[in-house]
Amino acid sequence: MHQHTKNISYTGKTLSEASKAMVMIHGRGASAESILGLAEELEVKNFALLAPQATQNTWYPYSFMAAKTQNEPGLSSALSMLGELLEEVKAAGIKTENIYFVGFSQGACLAAEFTARNAERYGGVFILSGGLIGDSLEKNLYQGDFKGTPILLGCSDVDAHVPLARVQESTAMFKAMGANVTERIYPNAPHTVFEDEIRLMNEILLMNS
C-alpha cells in the first residue's frame, strides 16, 4: 500500500479571499473532481473548496471496519495529509469554526476519524455513509472537544459497506466529545448521498452565514 502525495484540487474562492473553507473527501474509486461536484448543491458560494486526491483513488485498502494495522500506511498517510491541509487553511487566516469537512463513504470515514482525533469547534462535519475507523473504537485516539460543532451522520440502515451499529457508535462518541449531532438513518436505502442530507447540510451551512 502506498503513501499519499499531497494532491489537492482547489475551487471556489481562493484561501486568501475566503472567510470559510470546506474540505471535501472523496470515496474509494472516486476522485477529487467527483466530490467537488457535490458543492453545486451546497450553500458554499463564498467558500474556498479543497478536495484532496487519493493515490490510485483509494485512501486505504480494506474496509474501515478492518484492524487499523491492515490499512497502514494508507490510513496514517491520509490522516497526516488532512492535518497539513487544515494547517494550510488556518495559516490563510480562516478560523477553525469556519472550516467544514464533508466526506462520502471512505471519505466520510476519514472525515470522522480525523475530526475525532483533532476535535475543535469546526463549522460542521458531514459524514455521509461512514463512521469511525477500526475493528473497534479506541477511545484513547480521540482528543479534544467539539464545543457544539454540528455533525451530521447519514446512512442507510442496510448499507453493504457501513454497519448501522458503527454509525450509532460513532454518533455516541461524537456526542460524548461535545458535538451537536444529527443522525439520520434511511430505511432500505442504497449507498449514496441523499437529498435529505443535502438539505440538512445546507441548514448547517447557513446557520452562521
N, C-alpha and C positions, 0 to 999 in steps of 0.2 A: 504493500500500500504506500501511497505517495504523500509527500508533504504538499501543502497548498502554497503556490506563489501568490503574492498579493496582486490580484487582477480584479479591479473594481470598475464597474460601469457607473458613470455619473449622469444624471439628467435633472431636469427641473432647474431651480436657481443654483448658482454656484455657492459653495460653502461660505465665501466671504460676503455674499449678498443676503443669504438666507438667515432667518432667525430661528427656523425649525428644520429638523432633518429627520428622514426616515431611512433606516437600514432595512433592506428587503432581501430575504434569504431564500433562494430557490430550493426546490425539491430534487430528489435523486433523478438523474436523467434529464433534468431541465436545464435552464440557462438563466443568467442574469437578465437577459432581454425578456424572457417569458414572465418572470416575477415583476419586472418593471411595468409590464403591460397592465398589471392589476391596478397600478396607480391611476390609470384612466378613469376608474370607478370610485376613486377616493378623493376626499376633500383636502388636497395637498398642493394647491396651486402656488403657494409661496414657499414651498419646502425645497430643500436640497434632497435629492433621492440618490441613494448609494446602494448598489447591488453587487456584492462580491460574486465572482465566478469560481466554482469548484473545479479543480484539476480533473479532467476526464468526467466532468458533470456529476461527480458524486463526492459527498463530504466525508463519508466513512463507509466501509464495505458491507457491513452486516446490518441486521435490524437494530434499531435503537434500544431494543429490549435485550440484546446480547450483553455478555460481560464486557465492561468498558475496555479491558485489555485487548479484546478481539478487534476492536475498532480503532486501535492505535496503529500508526501515528496520526492517522487522518483526523480523529476527533480532537486531539490536543492541538494539532496544527490549525484546524478550523477555529477553535475557541481562541487561540492566541491571535489569529488574524482579526477576529471580531474585536478583540481588545485593542489592537492597533488602530482599527477603523474608528472605534469610539473615541480614542485619544485624538485622532486626527480631527474629528468633528468638534470636540471640546476645545482643541487648540485654535480652531477658527472662531471661537467666541460664542459658540452655541451652548446654552445651558443644558445640563442633563435633563431637567424637567421638560425641555422642548425637543428631546430626542426620542424617537419612536422606533420600535422593532416590529417587523412583520415577517413571518415565515410560513411556508406551506410544507407539510409533510416532513421530509428530512430537515428542511429549513426551519420548520416550526419547532422541531426537537432541539435544534441548535439555538434558536431564539430563547426557548425555555431554559435550557441548560446554562447558556451564557449569562442571562439576566439573573438567574437564581444564584450563580456563583459570584455575581457582581451587583447585588441588589442596591438600588438607589431610587430616588424619586425620578422616574422616567416619565415621558409624556404618555406613553402607553406601550403595551406589549401585546401583540396579536398572534396567538398560537393556533394556527389553522390546521387541524388534523395532525396533532403531535402531542408530545409530553416530555417530561424529564427523562434523561437518558440513563440506561444501565439495567442490569438484570434485577437489581433492587436499588432503592434510593439511598444514597449515602449522605445523610444529613450534614455530616462534618464538612462536605464540599461546599455547602450553601452558606454564603456570607452576606451580611448587610441587612438593610431594612428598606422595604419598598415604599414606606411612608405614604401609603394611599395610592400608589401608581395603579391606574386602571389596567387590568389584564383580562383579555378575552381568550377563553379556551373554547373552541368549537370543534365538534367531531360527530361523525355518525356513531350510533351505538353498535353497529356491525362492521366497522371499518376493518378490512383484512390486515392492515398494517399496524393499527393502533388499538390496543385493547382498551375497552371502556374503563376498566379498573385503573389503568395507568393515567388516564385523563383525570379521573376523580382523585387519585393520589397526588397528582401534580397540583390540582386546584387546592387541595388541603394544605400542601406545602406552601404555595404562594400566599394563601390566607394567613398561615402561621407567621409568614415573614412580612406581614403588614400590607399586602396588596389588596386592592379593591377588585375582587374577581367576579367576572361574569362567566359562568359555564353554560354552554348551550350544547345539548345532545340532540341530534337529528335522527329520528327513528327510521330504520331500514334504508338509510341513505347511502349514496356512493362516496368514494374518496375524492372529494372535490372541494372547491370554495363555494360557499352557499350565499345566496342573495341576502339572507338574514344576517350573515356575518359582515357583509359589506355595509349594511345599514347600521349595525352596532359599531363597527369601526368608525364610520362617519360621525356617529353621535359623539364618540370619544374624541375624535379629531377636532370637532367643532366646539368642544367643551371649553377649551382655553384659547380660542381663536380671537 
